[in-house]
Amino acid sequence: MRYALRRLLLPAMAALILAGCAGTGMMPGSSGPDAQTLLDQARSQSGQQAAATRLQAAEILARQGDTRQALQIAGQIDGAQLAPDLRVRWALVMSDAGLAEKDGWSVVRATDILDSGIAIPTADAQTLRYRRGIALDMIGEPEAAADLLIGLQRDNAPYELNDEIWKPLSRLSPAGLDTLAASSNDSLTQGWVALARLYRSASGDVAGLFDRLDQWRSRYPDHPANRRLPQELSALHQVEGRQIDRVAVLLPESGPLANVAKAIRQGMEARLDDARAQGEKVPALTFIDSSQQDIDALYAQATLGGAQAVIGPLSKDKVNQLETRASVPLPTLALNYGEHARNQAAELFQYGLSAEDEARQVAQRAYLDGHRHAGILVPDNEWGSRVLAAFRDRWQQDGGQLASVVSYDPSGSVTKAVSRMLKGGSSKPDMLFLLALPSYARQVPPTLDFYYAGKLPVYATSQIYEGTPQPRADHDLNDVQFVDLPWMIPDAAAGGVDALPYATTYRQLATQDDPGLLKLNAMGVDALELARRLPLLQALPSTQVYGATGNLQAREDGRIQRTLPWAVFQAGVPQPLLASPGATLGDGSNAGTQQQTSSGSNSGTPNASATTGNGTDGVPGDPLGPATNGNGDAGGN
């Protein structure tokens, strides 16, 4: 992607180099001043002259490949101090360096010039629109990115845009696709939306997917994606004829995980019945009791039964055994994460409701929101340690610093924990990452108010919300931002139940009173859908599933990463988080480096105290939280 992007932008960069006002000093091999000389010179200048000199230095650095320093210098220039032609050059160099450094917000800031009223040459304007579209996807605005890039394709820009359009388009929720379809009635937009819809709805039915793709081709014969499918879709021929017709499900029928397994199975079976009723071709499921047999005996039984794929095991110990092997006997979707640094087994995928994924997502968003000094409150147990490590690794990878870290006693004083968080550390926190169950979390914002820190932004994982609206109980959580499963926050995540993934299955399962059971049901639903797509996951690693438990995508080592929707408490009820990360664009203060999610082991499958019957965390050493044990500690994830 990066090399393709550079090839696309070479003509614009050549024009940039040749167009300037910098004289011979701007030309390769000239005897003009180097970048450092120009920067020294700018210190003795002011206003427009200093800005123009710094721009010249940034351009030289960008040509030399030092995009990091070029971006830093360009980011310090006030574009308003530049003449219109120089401001266009500033936007070009800053947006190019921003893409090179994966700093989407710097690109967005630079390309704001498109709305400034400044006359921009057509080629430069197209280049800036292209870069803005790429950057919008980088910062988590796929709908805006897809809309802009489709518009660029509509204007016959000289770029091959199919892959760039498909990347954000394939991540849109059903509601996002509806909004995009309503924005323009032209056949180009409608064709793209129809392609995304058919891929999402039929990708679990591999045979049906090809039939629907043929129908789409007939309906949109002149569409750019008909002439050349996005690379991801063009690789679909690899899975033709690889429909999975029989799946062995390895779940325990006795022992401490039996009730968890029962709820997961309930979700699988409900989704299977629903898909069958809607005319989809679905696999037959054979359930095998995994509580008494070792992993090799389980695979032998699955193979003898004619299984083409396996869902399970649920036990972390068994997943640990599998992930150190070179391969597994059958393509497998394990229902937990191993504890090793990497999953090494070919054809082994791992899926669960990992709080570590949520912590990394919180770190990414808080950084994009412009925060740099994190205060942290996590419980003083093994669950808290794991989640803290995931947050810290992502936060520091992006460039954030830890202002203070407090591992609190869940049954202890909230006041003391918050006080230590605010006072301790090398710097003052500008945000708080909170990992806590609702009973503890509800006490934190009032305590922040008591210490005159009520405006400190608070970010949390899904454990902060019990799963049913309780305006009176959750009133003290107002303005706290958190991630959660789409099925747990239908209004905030999707705009209502009708827009949820697998909405009819949700309606069937949501009648029970225990939100913890619904989470496990949702996990079963997504486990089935992922298993149906195992051929796609193997052939097309970029495949994404918009599921009941989040947006799901396999990492390089086969571990499934979840990306969850954001919500914010308003009047004690989760509401959509409308503000984009880093919404303040003008001063560039929130420009951060957007990076791929860091690697590292996830662990854990969720559990609710009601599912275990005794309120414990499940298997000792194999926590499946969050649950609350007898002494009030938050367990697992």
C-alpha positions in Angstrom: 0.0 0.0 0.0 2.7 2.4 0.9 4.7 1.8 -2.2 1.6 2.0 -4.4 0.7 5.3 -2.8 4.2 6.7 -3.4 4.0 5.8 -7.1 0.7 7.5 -7.3 2.0 10.7 -5.8 5.3 10.9 -7.6 4.0 13.3 -10.3 2.6 15.6 -7.7 5.8 15.6 -5.8 7.8 16.3 -8.9 5.6 19.3 -9.6 6.1 20.4 -6.0 9.9 20.2 -6.3 10.0 22.2 -9.5 7.4 24.8 -8.7 8.9 26.4 -5.7 10.0 29.8 -4.7 13.1 28.5 -3.0 15.5 29.1 -5.8 18.5 26.9 -6.4 18.6 25.9 -2.7 15.6 23.7 -3.4 17.1 21.7 -6.2 18.9 18.4 -5.7 22.6 18.8 -6.0 22.5 22.6 -5.8 24.7 24.7 -3.8 21.9 26.3 -1.9 21.4 26.1 1.9 20.6 22.8 3.5 17.6 22.3 5.8 19.4 23.0 9.0 20.8 26.2 7.6 17.3 27.3 6.7 15.9 26.5 10.1 18.7 28.5 11.7 17.9 31.3 9.4 14.2 31.2 10.2 15.0 31.8 13.9 16.0 35.3 13.0 13.0 35.9 10.9 9.3 36.5 11.7 5.9 36.1 10.3 5.5 35.2 6.7 9.2 35.2 6.0 10.0 32.7 8.8 7.1 30.5 7.8 8.2 30.4 4.1 11.8 29.5 5.2 10.6 26.7 7.4 8.5 25.4 4.6 11.5 25.3 2.3 13.4 23.3 5.0 10.5 20.9 5.4 10.4 20.3 1.6 14.1 19.5 1.5 13.8 17.1 4.4 10.8 15.3 2.7 12.8 14.9 -0.5 15.7 13.4 1.5 13.3 10.9 3.0 13.3 12.4 6.5 9.6 12.5 6.7 9.5 12.4 10.5 11.4 15.7 10.8 9.6 17.2 7.8 6.3 16.5 9.4 7.5 18.0 12.7 8.6 21.2 11.0 5.6 21.5 8.8 3.3 21.0 11.7 4.8 24.0 13.5 4.0 26.3 10.6 0.9 28.4 10.8 -0.6 28.0 7.4 -2.4 31.3 7.7 0.9 33.1 7.5 1.7 31.7 4.1 0.7 33.2 0.8 -1.9 31.1 -1.1 0.6 29.3 -3.4 2.9 28.6 -0.5 0.0 27.3 1.6 -0.8 24.8 -1.1 2.8 23.6 -1.1 2.7 23.4 2.7 -0.5 21.2 2.5 1.2 18.9 0.0 4.4 18.4 1.9 2.7 18.0 5.3 0.0 15.6 4.0 2.7 13.5 2.2 4.9 13.3 5.3 1.8 12.6 7.5 0.9 9.6 5.4 4.5 8.4 5.5 4.5 8.6 9.2 1.0 7.1 9.5 -0.2 10.3 11.2 -3.7 10.7 9.9 -4.7 13.8 11.9 -1.8 15.8 10.5 -3.0 14.8 7.0 -6.5 15.9 7.9 -5.2 19.2 9.2 -3.2 19.8 6.1 -6.0 19.0 3.7 -8.4 21.4 5.4 -7.1 23.8 2.8 -9.6 22.1 0.4 -12.4 24.0 2.3 -10.5 27.3 2.6 -11.6 28.9 -0.6 -8.0 29.1 -1.9 -7.6 28.4 -5.6 -5.8 25.1 -5.9 -4.6 23.6 -9.2 -6.7 20.6 -10.2 -3.9 18.0 -10.0 -2.9 19.3 -6.5 -6.6 19.3 -5.3 -7.0 15.7 -6.5 -3.8 14.7 -4.7 -5.0 16.4 -1.5 -8.5 14.8 -1.7 -6.9 11.4 -2.2 -4.6 11.8 0.8 -7.5 13.1 2.9 -9.6 10.0 2.0 -6.7 7.7 3.1 -6.2 9.7 6.3 -9.9 9.6 7.2 -9.8 5.9 7.2 -6.6 5.9 9.3 -8.3 7.9 12.0 -11.4 5.7 12.2 -13.8 7.6 9.9 -14.5 4.9 7.3 -17.8 6.4 6.2 -16.3 9.8 5.4 -13.3 8.1 3.8 -15.4 6.0 1.5 -17.7 8.9 0.6 -14.7 11.1 -0.3 -12.9 8.5 -2.3 -16.0 7.5 -4.2 -16.5 11.1 -5.1 -12.9 11.3 -6.4 -13.6 8.2 -8.5 -16.8 9.9 -9.8 -14.7 12.9 -10.9 -12.4 10.6 -12.9 -9.3 11.3 -10.8 -6.2 9.6 -12.3 -5.9 7.0 -9.6 -6.7 3.4 -9.2 -9.1 3.7 -6.3 -10.9 0.4 -6.0 -8.8 -1.0 -3.2 -8.7 2.3 -1.3 -12.5 2.6 -1.5 -13.1 -1.0 -0.5 -10.9 -0.8 2.6 -13.2 1.7 4.6 -16.3 0.5 2.8 -15.9 -3.1 4.0 -15.8 -1.8 7.6 -19.0 0.2 7.6 -21.9 -0.9 9.8 -25.2 -1.6 8.1 -26.3 1.9 9.3 -23.2 3.4 7.8 -23.9 1.8 4.5 -27.5 3.1 4.6 -26.2 6.6 5.2 -23.7 6.4 2.4 -26.4 5.0 0.0 -28.7 7.9 0.9 -26.0 10.5 0.3 -25.9 10.0 -3.5 -28.3 8.2 -5.8 -25.7 7.7 -8.6 -25.0 4.2 -9.9 -21.3 4.5 -8.7 -22.2 4.9 -5.1 -25.1 2.5 -5.2 -23.0 -0.1 -6.8 -20.3 0.1 -4.1 -22.9 -0.1 -1.3 -24.6 -3.1 -2.9 -21.3 -4.9 -3.3 -20.4 -4.3 0.4 -23.9 -5.5 1.5 -23.8 -8.7 -0.5 -20.3 -9.5 0.7 -21.3 -8.9 4.3 -24.5 -10.9 4.2 -23.4 -13.8 2.0 -19.7 -14.3 3.0 -20.8 -16.9 5.6 -22.4 -18.9 2.7 -19.4 -19.3 0.4 -21.5 -21.0 -2.4 -24.2 -18.3 -2.2 -21.6 -15.6 -2.3 -20.6 -16.4 -5.9 -24.2 -16.5 -7.0 -24.9 -13.1 -5.6 -21.7 -11.7 -7.0 -22.8 -12.8 -10.5 -26.1 -11.0 -9.9 -24.3 -7.9 -8.9 -22.2 -8.0 -12.0 -25.3 -8.2 -14.2 -26.8 -5.2 -12.4 -23.8 -3.0 -12.5 -22.0 -3.9 -15.8 -20.1 -0.6 -16.1 -19.0 -0.2 -12.5 -15.3 0.2 -11.9 -15.4 -2.7 -9.4 -16.9 -4.9 -12.2 -14.0 -4.1 -14.5 -11.5 -4.9 -11.7 -12.7 -6.2 -8.3 -10.9 -4.9 -5.2 -7.9 -7.1 -4.5 -9.6 -8.7 -1.5 -12.7 -9.8 -3.6 -10.7 -10.9 -6.6 -9.0 -13.5 -4.4 -12.3 -15.1 -3.7 -11.7 -17.7 -6.4 -9.4 -19.3 -3.8 -12.3 -20.3 -1.7 -14.7 -21.5 -4.4 -15.8 -25.0 -3.7 -14.5 -24.9 -0.1 -17.9 -24.6 1.6 -17.9 -26.0 5.2 -20.7 -28.4 5.5 -19.9 -30.1 8.9 -18.4 -28.6 12.0 -17.4 -30.4 15.2 -17.9 -28.2 18.3 -15.7 -29.1 21.3 -17.3 -27.9 24.5 -17.3 -29.2 28.0 -20.6 -30.7 29.4 -19.3 -30.9 32.9 -16.8 -29.0 35.1 -16.4 -25.3 35.9 -16.8 -24.2 32.3 -20.0 -26.2 31.6 -22.4 -23.3 32.1 -20.2 -21.0 30.0 -20.2 -23.6 27.2 -24.0 -24.0 27.5 -24.6 -20.3 26.9 -22.2 -20.3 23.9 -23.9 -23.3 22.4 -27.3 -21.6 22.8 -26.0 -18.7 20.8 -24.6 -21.0 18.0 -27.9 -22.9 17.7 -30.0 -19.8 17.7 -27.9 -18.3 14.9 -27.9 -21.5 13.0 -31.7 -21.8 13.0 -32.1 -18.1 12.1 -29.7 -18.4 9.1 -31.4 -21.6 7.9 -34.8 -19.9 8.1 -33.5 -17.1 5.9 -32.5 -19.5 3.2 -28.8 -19.7 3.8 -26.8 -22.9 3.4 -25.5 -23.7 6.9 -23.2 -26.4 8.3 -24.3 -29.2 10.5 -22.9 -29.0 14.0 -21.8 -32.0 15.9 -21.2 -31.3 19.6 -18.5 -33.3 21.4 -18.0 -33.3 25.1 -14.4 -32.0 25.7 -14.4 -32.3 29.5 -12.9 -35.8 29.7 -10.8 -36.3 26.6 -7.4 -35.0 25.7 -7.1 -32.7 22.6 -5.8 -35.4 20.2 -8.6 -37.8 21.1 -11.1 -34.9 20.4 -9.6 -34.3 17.0 -9.7 -38.0 16.2 -13.4 -38.1 17.1 -14.1 -35.0 15.0 -12.3 -36.4 12.0 -14.1 -39.8 12.2 -17.4 -37.9 12.3 -16.6 -36.2 8.9 -16.0 -32.7 10.3 -14.3 -30.2 8.0 -13.6 -27.7 10.7 -13.6 -27.4 14.5 -15.0 -24.8 17.0 -13.2 -25.0 20.3 -11.7 -26.0 22.6 -12.8 -23.5 25.4 -10.1 -24.4 27.9 -7.1 -22.1 27.9 -4.9 -25.1 28.8 -5.9 -26.9 25.6 -5.5 -23.8 23.5 -2.0 -23.4 25.0 -1.2 -26.9 23.8 -2.4 -26.3 20.3 -0.7 -23.0 19.6 2.8 -24.3 20.0 2.3 -27.0 17.4 3.2 -26.5 13.7 -0.4 -27.2 12.6 -3.7 -28.6 13.7 -5.5 -31.6 12.1 -8.5 -29.6 11.0 -9.1 -25.8 10.5 -9.9 -24.7 14.1 -11.5 -21.7 15.8 -10.5 -22.0 19.4 -12.8 -20.2 21.9 -10.0 -18.8 24.0 -6.6 -17.2 23.6 -3.3 -18.9 24.5 -0.7 -17.4 26.7 2.3 -17.6 24.4 3.7 -14.6 22.6 2.4 -15.9 19.3 0.1 -18.5 18.0 2.4 -20.7 15.8 -0.1 -23.4 14.6 -1.2 -23.1 11.0 -5.0 -23.2 10.5 -5.6 -22.4 14.2 -7.6 -19.2 14.9 -8.3 -18.0 18.4 -11.4 -16.0 19.4 -12.8 -14.7 22.8 -14.0 -11.6 24.5 -10.6 -10.2 25.5 -10.4 -7.1 27.7 -6.9 -6.7 26.4 -8.2 -5.8 22.9 -10.5 -3.3 24.6 -7.6 -1.7 26.5 -5.6 -1.3 23.3 -8.5 0.3 21.6 -8.9 2.7 24.5 -5.2 3.6 24.3 -5.5 4.3 20.6 -8.5 6.5 20.9 -7.2 8.5 23.9 -4.0 9.2 22.1 -5.9 10.3 18.9 -8.0 12.5 21.2 -4.7 14.4 21.9 -3.9 13.0 25.4 -0.3 12.1 26.2 -0.1 11.5 30.0 -2.3 8.6 31.2 -3.5 8.1 34.7 -4.5 4.4 35.3 -6.7 2.6 37.8 -6.8 -1.2 37.5 -7.6 -3.9 40.1 -4.7 -5.4 41.9 -5.2 -8.9 40.5 -4.0 -11.0 37.6 -6.8 -9.7 35.3 -5.8 -6.1 36.1 -2.1 -6.9 35.4 -2.9 -8.4 32.0 -5.1 -5.5 30.9 -2.7 -2.9 32.2 0.1 -4.5 30.2 -2.0 -4.4 27.0 -2.9 -0.7 27.5 0.6 0.3 28.5 2.2 -1.4 25.5 -0.1 0.2 23.0 0.0 3.6 24.7 3.8 3.7 24.8 4.0 2.4 21.3 2.1 5.4 20.1 4.2 7.8 22.1 2.1 8.3 25.3 3.6 8.5 28.8 2.3 6.9 32.0 1.7 9.7 34.5 0.6 7.4 37.3 -0.5 3.8 37.7 -2.6 2.6 40.7 -3.5 -1.0 41.2 -6.4 -0.7 43.6 -8.1 -3.1 46.0 -11.6 -3.6 44.6 -13.0 -3.9 48.2 -10.9 -0.9 49.4 -11.2 2.9 49.4 -12.0 4.5 46.1 -11.0 7.9 47.6 -7.5 6.7 48.4 -7.0 5.1 45.0 -8.1 8.2 43.1 -6.0 10.4 45.4 -2.9 8.3 44.7 -3.6 8.4 41.0 -3.9 12.2 40.9 -0.8 12.8 43.1 1.6 10.0 42.2 3.8 9.9 39.1 6.2 12.0 37.2 3.6 14.2 35.5 -0.1 15.3 35.9 -2.5 12.9 34.0 -4.6 14.4 31.2 -6.8 11.3 31.0 -7.8 8.3 33.1 -8.0 4.7 31.9 -10.4 2.9 34.3 -10.7 -0.8 34.5 -13.5 -1.6 37.0 -16.8 -3.3 37.5 -19.8 -1.0 37.8 -20.1 -0.9 41.6 -16.5 0.5 41.9 -16.6 2.6 38.7 -19.7 4.6 39.8 -17.7 6.0 42.7 -14.8 7.3 40.6 -16.3 10.4 38.9 -17.7 11.8 42.2 -14.3 11.3 43.8 -12.6 13.1 40.9 -15.1 16.0 41.5 -14.1 16.0 45.2 -10.5 16.5 44.2 -11.3 19.2 41.7 -10.5 16.9 38.8 -14.0 16.5 37.5 -13.0 17.5 33.9 -10.4 14.7 33.6 -11.6 12.6 30.6 -12.3 9.0 31.7 -12.1 6.1 29.3 -13.2 2.6 30.2 -13.7 -1.0 29.0 -17.0 -2.8 28.6 -16.9 -4.1 32.2 -18.1 -0.6 33.4 -21.6 -1.3 32.1 -23.9 -4.0 33.5 -25.7 -4.4 30.2 -29.1 -2.9 31.0 -30.0 0.8 31.3 -30.0 1.9 34.9 -30.2 5.8 34.7 -30.3 6.3 38.4 -27.5 3.9 39.3 -25.3 5.0 36.4 -25.9 8.8 36.7 -22.5 9.3 38.3 -20.9 7.8 35.2 -22.0 10.7 33.0 -19.4 11.7 30.4 -17.4 8.5 30.9 -16.5 7.0 27.4 -16.4 3.2 27.0 -16.4 0.4 24.5 -18.9 -2.4 24.5 -20.3 -5.2 22.4 -22.9 -4.0 19.8 -25.5 -6.4 21.3 -25.1 -4.8 24.7 -25.6 -1.2 23.5 -27.9 -1.4 20.5 -28.9 2.3 20.4 -25.4 3.6 20.9 -23.7 1.1 18.6 -26.0 0.8 15.7 -28.9 3.2 16.1 -31.3 0.6 17.3 -32.0 -3.1 17.4 -33.1 -3.2 13.7 -29.6 -2.2 12.6 -27.7 -4.7 14.8 -25.8 -7.6 13.2 -28.0 -10.7 13.3 -31.0 -8.6 14.6 -33.5 -11.5 14.5 -31.2 -13.7 16.4 -30.7 -10.9 19.0 -34.4 -10.6 19.5 -34.7 -14.3 20.2 -31.9 -14.3 22.7 -32.4 -10.9 24.4 -35.5 -12.0 26.2 -33.5 -13.4 29.2 -32.7 -11.2 32.1 -29.0 -11.9 32.5 -26.7 -9.6 30.4 -23.8 -11.9 31.2 -25.6 -14.8 29.4 -26.4 -12.5 26.4 -22.7 -11.7 26.1 -21.9 -15.4 25.9 -24.8 -16.0 23.5 -23.3 -13.3 21.3 -19.9 -15.0 21.5 -21.6 -18.2 20.3 -23.2 -16.4 17.4 -20.0 -14.9 16.2 -18.1 -18.1 16.8 -20.5 -19.8 14.3 -20.1 -17.0 11.8 -16.3 -17.1 12.0 -16.3 -20.8 11.6 -18.4 -20.6 8.5 -15.9 -18.1 7.1 -12.7 -20.1 8.0 -11.9 -20.6 4.2 -12.2 -16.9 3.8 -10.0 -16.2 6.8 -7.4 -18.5 5.5 -7.4 -17.2 1.9 -8.1 -13.5 2.7 -6.5 -12.5 6.0 -8.1 -9.0 5.7 -11.6 -10.4 6.0 -13.7 -8.6 8.5 -16.9 -9.7 10.2 -19.3 -7.1 11.6 -20.5 -9.3 14.5 -22.5 -9.3 17.6 -19.4 -8.9 19.7 -17.7 -6.3 17.5 -15.9 -5.9 14.3 -13.8 -9.0 14.0 -10.6 -9.5 12.0 -7.8 -12.1 12.2 -4.3 -10.8 13.0 -1.3 -12.2 11.3 -1.0 -15.1 13.8 -4.6 -16.1 13.6 -5.8 -14.4 16.8 -9.1 -12.6 16.2 -9.0 -9.0 17.1 -12.3 -7.2 18.1 -12.9 -3.6 17.5 -15.9 -2.3 19.6 -18.2 0.6 19.1 -17.9 3.6 21.5 -20.5 4.9 23.8 -20.7 7.7 26.5 -23.0 7.9 29.5 -25.5 10.7 29.2 -28.2 11.0 31.9 -27.0 7.6 33.1 -27.7 5.8 29.8 -25.2 4.8 27.1 -25.5 7.1 24.1 -23.6 7.2 20.8 -20.2 8.9 21.1 -20.6 11.5 18.3 -17.4 13.4 18.6 -14.6 11.9 16.5 -11.2 11.3 18.1 -9.1 14.4 18.0 -12.0 16.5 16.9 -10.0 19.8 17.4 -8.1 20.0 14.1 -7.0 23.5 13.8 -3.9 23.6 15.9 -2.7 20.1 15.2 -2.2 19.5 18.9 -3.7 16.1 18.7 -1.8 14.9 15.8 -0.6 11.4 16.8 1.0 8.5 15.0 -1.6 6.0 13.9 -0.1 2.6 14.0 -1.3 -0.9 13.6 -2.6 -2.7 16.7 0.3 -4.1 18.5 0.9 -7.8 18.8 0.8 -9.7 22.1 -1.2 -12.3 23.6 -4.9 -11.9 24.4 -6.4 -14.0 27.0 -9.8 -14.8 28.3 -13.3 -15.6 27.4 -16.0 -13.7 29.3 -18.0 -15.1 32.1 -20.9 -13.8 34.2 -21.2 -14.9 37.8 -24.7 -16.3 37.0 -23.2 -18.7 34.5 -20.9 -20.4 36.9 -23.3 -20.8 39.7 -20.9 -19.8 42.4 -19.7 -16.4 41.3 -16.1 -17.4 40.8 -13.8 -16.6 38.0 -14.0 -20.1 36.5 -10.9 -22.3 36.4 -8.1 -21.3 38.8 -5.3 -19.9 36.7 -7.7 -19.7 33.7 -9.9 -16.7 34.5 -12.9 -16.2 32.3 -14.2 -12.9 33.7 -15.4 -10.4 34.3 -16.9 -12.0 37.4 -17.0 -11.1 41.0 -15.7 -13.6 43.4 -16.7 -13.9 47.0 -14.5 -11.0 48.2 -15.5 -8.6 45.5 -12.4 -8.8 43.3 -12.8 -8.3 39.6 -11.8 -11.5 37.9 -10.6 -12.4 34.5 -11.8 -10.8 31.3 
